[in-house]
């Protein structure tokens, strides 16, 4: 009785699965790319999350990420009055970490603290897709306007959007 071919097949299957998983997951250093905040009227934070990436941004404490984005709201408030565009591009910078913003017609602000060198088109498309997700939440009759978004489905979809736009 020779069980070697069976063991070899199991080993090859295990190697295939290990390679597949390593190609389709992100390492620990890729887990914190940036910080996304959705801010409602009156500067009320209704959603926040860390997004996948790597670099200097991964070493910034979470409370400092919040502070950087909150400070960028002042710059955003000034720039809103000078343009009719929803996408504001880079509105502020902290230690070579830009903050990009998108303002909806209802004055909901999407703010993304990200790494230097991110493609502008990817950021713009990310914000457009995020706006579509937000509209779905806002149109839900059970969602109260300007209250925190606590949906795990929304959170997962935001992270999928980030992976699709920033890790192609």
N, C-alpha and C positions, 0 to 999 in steps of 0.2 A: 504494500500500500504506500503510494507516494503522494504526499499532500503539498509538495512544493509548487505545482502549477496553481493550486487554489490560493496559497499564500502570496504568490507573485501577483495574481489578479487582484487580491485584496489590497496589496501594497500599492499597485498602480492606481486603483480606484481611490485609495486614500490620498495619494500624491495629487491626483487630478482634483479632488475636492479641496485639498489644501491650497493648490494654485488658484483655483476658481475663487475661493473665499478671499485670498490675499489680493486678487485683482479687483474684487468688488466691495471691499471694505476699506476703511481708512485707518491708518496707524494712529497711535496715541498722539504723535506730534501734529497730525492733521485734524485734530478734533476741535480746535478753536481758531477760526479764521478771523472772525470779527464779531461784531455785536450789532444786532438789529433792534431798533426800538420803533414802536408805532405810538405816536403822541397825538392825542385828541385836542380839541379846543381847550384853551385854558392851561395848556402844557400838562395835561393829565396823561400819564403813562398808561396805555391800555394793553401793550404787549411788548415783551422783550425776550430775546434769546441769543445765545451764542451760536455762531455758524461755523461750519468746517473750514479749516485752513491751517497754515503753519507760520512760523516766523516770530518776529518781535512781539506781535500782538498776543501771542499765546502766553507771554510772560506778564501781561498786564492784569492786575487784580480786577475782579468783576466790579467792585464799587468804583474803581477808577474809570472803567469803561463807561459806566453810567454818568459819571461826572463829566467826562469828555463830551459825550453826546448832549448832555444837558447844557453845557457851555456853548455848544455849537448851535443851539436853538436861538441864541441871540443873533448870531450871524445870519441864520436862516430868516428870522423875522425881518431883518433889514433887506435881504435880497428878494423876498417875496414881492415887495412893492415895485421892484424894478423890472419885472419880467412877467410874461403871461404863460411861460412854459411850466409844465408840471414837474419835469425833471430838472433839478437845480445843479447837477454835476457836483463838483467838489465845493463845499461851502466853508469848510474849515479844515485845519490840519493840526495834529498834535504829534510831535516826535516822528515825523514822516509817516504818520498814519492818517490818511484823509478821511473826512466824513462827507459822504454824499447824501443827498436828500431828494425826496419826491413829495410834492404837496398835492393832495387831491382837491377837487372842486369844493368839497365840504370842509376844507382846511384841516384834514387829517394829515399828519406829517410822518413819512417813513424816513428813518434816518439809519444809515449804514456806516459804521466805523469799519474800515477794511484796510488791507495791506496796500502799500504803494505798488503801482504797476498793474493793477486790475484793469482789464479791458473796459473802456467806457460803454461800449455797446452791450457787453454782458451785464453791466450794472444797470443800464437803462432797461434792458429787457427783463431783468430780474424784478425791478420795481414795477414794470407794467404787469407782469404775471402776479406779483404780490398784490397789486391793486385789484385784479380780478378775484383773487382769493378773499381779500378783505370785503369786496362788494357782496360776495356770497354770504359772508358772516353777517354783514350789516343788514342784509335783506331778510335774514332769519327773523321771524316774528317773535321768537323767544329771546333775542339779543336786545339788551337795553343799550341805547346809544351812550357812548363815552364811558362804558364800563369795561373792566379788564376782560380780555379774550382768554378764556381758560380751556379752550377746546384742544384736546390731544390730537385730534384729526388735523386741525389747523396748524398746530405746531409741527407735526410730521410733514405736512405738505410744504410748509415753509422751508424745512430742512432739505427736502427733496428738490425744491426749486433751486436752492443754493448749490447743491451738488451738481445739478444739471447745468447751471449757468457758469459756475466758477471752476469746475473740475471735469471738463470735457476731454 
